[in-house]
Amino acid sequence: MRVYLIILSLLFCGVAFAQNSISGVVTDETNQPLPGVSVKVVGESTASITDVEGKFLLKPTKQPPYMVEISSVGYATQAIEVKTSGQKLEVQLLSQDINLDEIVVSASRTPERILESPVTIERMGIKDVKNTSSATFYDGLENLKEVHFNTSSLSFKSINTRGFATVANTRFMQLVDGMDNSSPALNFVLGNLIGLSELDVQSVELLPGASSALYGANAFNGILFMNSKSPFDYEGISVYARYGKTNQKLAGTNDYYDFGIRAAHKFSDYFAAKANFTYLKATEWIAGDERSMTNGGLGHGINQNYDGLNIYGDEVTTFIPNVGQVSRTGYYEEDINDNSIESVKADFSLHVKPMKDDFEIILQHKVGIGSTIYQGANRYRLEDFIMQQSKLEVKNRNFFVRAYMTTEDAGNSYDMRFAAWNVNRAWKTDQEWFTNYATAYQLSSAVMGASTTQAAGIARQYADYNQLPAALVGLPQFATQPTGGPRYMPGSPEFNNALATVIQNP
């Protein structure tokens, strides 16, 4: 009897619980069902969402009366009172425009603390410059987060960020004491060729993200600030000197010299001045990759259309009927470039504080002179280039006015590939060379019965050196051919004069 009563009481509880539920349907203004609408009991966690037909079912724990809230994005929220258990609701939601709070995007060109900056800033300070294990502080920037370095030569290194692995990163900006360090002619940053001496580095700050809001489209990939020391705060004479050796099978063993000196003096609370001088001299490694850029073997001996990666001049090619595709003989990199590296940097600045406070007038001049290698689409020799920057700046903690000018002279710089082309052409035109090659190739095959490889070797020997096998000497086909000497050999007076003439020709 006791068990029967317990079972009966449980059944009544189940019926009571089943009766304490509500259901309904939610539609829009056109009486179409609304799926995904939130339906919840106010004051407790009981909630549900409507199905594809707009229907829902709620089983709250509390007894009526209570409030049910129906809401959905884009519609006005409704609150309905439930007065009895098992009540069925029919709810129609009215559409509502959504007004978001105003968002303000702002930028500031005034200095900010790194912890207060809204963007990521990578920073190298005086202590970091001293502690870097890299050869120079500029090399040490490669250890900063999101920085990728491209090295064209010992003295030409460029920074890239955001995954753009190209030397000519035209969308990255570098400011040295507020002056854009980009080359006016090349339109990209020249690394530290006309930058700061590491003795004069106050701080280096890198913003790897887009900075176009403040500095224009050129700062799309990021911006690097290089700030020098003030002579008011850092006086005295400081010097550094480095010596090393570089060794390569092609270039041999060569000396590396790097020297710098900084002098700064505060004459009074109103006037200070400083000067920097650095000198670097070395020999660059020689690019000697001879892999062919065309189908075929390595070298003209087995591939008459051979185009070596670091051989220049053999890019000139043409198709000769009954012979095939043929390229001219080129020059190795060491033939048209001595690979010497030299960099001279100097800067001078006068600093005036007329009111003995943070108001300051700065007059500065920077100059960079030297020779180096630049690797872009081709290999370039930057020879005796000079770049100068002059600046007048008025500033205090609340504002600055800066005017500066950049001038550049490329000196005797040249593209190694086109230099080799034109040295070849100074000796013999392309048309004449290919005509010589075709004539010798076809006659050696017809008269001597030479194989394809033999005919190609005879043809190149004649086109390059005007030399023929005895069996072909005296044939009438060669009566009108030139009888001059061989092609200009590297290091010969003829070669050196031709290269100098090519370099001087814009």
Summary of the structure (lengths in Angstrom):
residues: 506
radius of gyration: 39.1
end to end distance: 115.9
largest distance: 136.0
contacts: 1502
relative contact order: 0.07
helix: 21%
strand: 37%
